[in-house]
Amino acid sequence: MGTPSAAHTDLSRIRADGHAVGDAPLPGHTMIAAPLWYGSTIAGAVALLPSSPQMRRATTRARYLAAVMDTAAAMSGQLTRSGTRRAG
């Protein structure tokens, strides 16, 4: 995402896919992330950092992507239905 046009392309792809997959901050891991929605506003994200070798297996990759997206959808539904809640 070095240039504005590259960043726009990446964000467009993420919006279309509903998730992002990329390098994780931990060496040897990949990050899968999906947005949490509060109505039409992004309220955060849910992420999973599996080991990179696990992500090479198509069935494992698909299972992890589905789990992250399902979790984000469930959390987004809860946020939207009940409003934001403050911790503590």
C-alpha positions in Angstrom: 0.0 0.0 0.0 2.8 2.4 -0.9 0.9 4.8 -3.2 -2.6 6.3 -2.9 -3.7 4.4 -6.0 -2.4 1.1 -4.6 -4.1 1.8 -1.3 -7.4 2.5 -3.1 -7.0 -0.8 -5.1 -6.3 -2.7 -1.9 -9.3 -1.2 0.0 -11.6 -1.8 -3.0 -10.5 -5.5 -3.1 -11.0 -5.8 0.7 -14.5 -4.3 0.5 -15.4 -6.7 -2.3 -14.0 -9.7 -0.6 -15.2 -8.8 2.9 -11.8 -9.7 4.4 -8.1 -9.1 4.1 -5.3 -11.6 4.1 -1.7 -10.5 4.5 1.5 -10.7 6.5 1.1 -10.8 10.2 3.2 -8.9 12.7 4.5 -12.3 14.0 7.1 -13.9 11.8 5.9 -17.1 10.2 2.3 -16.2 10.5 -0.4 -14.8 8.2 -3.2 -12.5 9.2 -6.8 -12.8 8.2 -9.0 -9.9 9.2 -12.6 -8.9 8.7 -14.3 -5.6 9.7 -16.8 -5.3 12.5 -19.7 -3.0 11.5 -21.9 -0.8 13.7 -24.6 0.0 11.2 -22.7 1.4 8.2 -19.6 2.4 10.2 -16.6 0.2 10.8 -16.3 -0.3 14.6 -13.2 -2.5 14.6 -12.0 -5.8 13.2 -11.6 -9.4 14.1 -8.4 -11.1 13.2 -6.8 -14.6 13.2 -3.0 -15.2 12.9 -2.5 -18.8 11.8 1.0 -20.1 11.0 1.9 -19.5 7.3 2.3 -23.2 6.6 -1.3 -23.8 7.7 -2.5 -21.2 5.3 -0.9 -23.1 2.3 -3.5 -25.8 2.6 -6.6 -24.7 0.6 -9.1 -26.5 2.9 -7.6 -25.0 6.1 -7.4 -21.5 4.5 -11.1 -21.7 3.5 -12.1 -22.9 7.0 -10.2 -20.1 8.7 -11.6 -17.4 6.3 -15.1 -18.7 6.9 -14.6 -18.7 10.7 -13.2 -15.1 10.7 -16.0 -13.8 8.5 -18.7 -15.7 10.4 -17.4 -14.3 13.7 -17.2 -10.7 12.3 -20.8 -11.0 11.0 -22.1 -12.3 14.3 -20.3 -9.6 16.3 -21.4 -6.9 13.8 -25.0 -8.1 14.2 -24.8 -7.9 17.9 -23.3 -4.4 17.8 -25.9 -3.1 15.4 -28.8 -4.7 17.3 -27.8 -3.7 20.8 -25.7 -0.6 20.3 -22.2 -0.2 21.6 -21.4 -1.1 25.1 -18.8 0.3 27.4 -16.5 -2.1 29.2 -16.4 -2.1 32.9 
